Amino acid sequence: MNAQQYQQEIWNMKVSVKISLQNSNILPMYIQIHRQHYLLFYYQQIHDVQINKKIQHFDSCQDNKINQISLQFKNIILPYQIPFGVLVDLYYSQDPFTPMELILIYQKETYFIDLEDEIKNQIKFNLKQAAFGRYNHEGYGTPLKNLTQYMSINDEKQALKQIKSFENKEDLYKYYRKIFESPKTKRFQLPIRIYFKKGGHFQTVIELKDQQQTIGQALDTKLQGTKYIFNGLPLNINIPALDFYDCLYSIDGFCYFVCE
C-alpha cells in the first residue's frame, strides 16, 4: 500500500456520532464528524439542531448559548481544539459502525466570545506551536505573520476556510512546506503530537535526514518500541516520512498519533 492509497482509506473516514442533550427526553441527533476536524467546527450545527428540537418540544432554550457547549464521552469532557479522530482513538474502542455516543452539556461558564474567532484562534495557536518547535524557541511563529499581518479580513477568512476544508490542498501543502523547512539545514521538519491512552501527550519536531527515511524510522528517533495508531489504523511504518506528511498532515500542520 503506497501513501496515496493509505490517504484514500483515511481521508474519506468520518465517524458516526449520536449526540443526546443532558437530562432531556428530546430525541438525539446523529451526525458524521470528519476525523481531521475539530469538534468546534460542528458547534453551530449541533446548537442549531438542539434549539430547534427544544422549540418543537416547547422547552425553554433562552439560556443555552453556543459558547457554553461541552461534549462528554463516558464522563470525559472532550477538548474541542484537536482533531476528533485523536479523541476517537484515545477513548472509543467499539465497532466503528456503531455511533459514538456523546452527551451535550450547556455549562454555566462560557469558553469563548465568538465561534468563528475561536476556530481561527485555535488553528493559529496550533500552527504557532508547530512553528515554535521548528525554531527551537527562536523567532516564535515568524512564518505565521503572513497569515494575518498583511491580509485583509476577507483574505484571512478565505485562508482559514481553505485550512478547515482542505480546498486546494496542494497549495496548502506548499504553505506548510515553507513553514517547516529548516532555514539552516534546508531539511524538512515534521511536527508531531503523540497522545497516550494512559494520559498526556508528547509534542516534538523531527528533522528528516533524507527523502528515503520512513515514518517509522523518523518516529524511532524520538520514541522507540512503540506501536502507533494513526486515524484509526495501525501505522504503516514503511511509508517514506515526507510522502506521509505530504498526504496525511492535519489541518494545523501537525501529524497526530495515538499509542498505548
Secondary structure, 3 states (H helix, E strand, C coil): CCHHHHHHHHHCCEEEEEEEECCCCCCCEEEEEECCCEHHHHHHHHHHHHHHHHHHCCCCCCCCCHHHEEEEECCEECCCCCEHHHHHHHHCCCCCCCCEEEEEEECCCCCCCCHHHHHHHHHHHHHHHHHHHHCCCCCCCHHHHHHHCCCCHHHHHHHHHHHHHCCCHHHHHHHHHHHCECCCCCCEEEEEEEEECCCCEEEEEEECCCCCCEHHHHHHCCCCCCCEEECCEECCCCCEHHHHHHHHCCCCCCEEEEEC
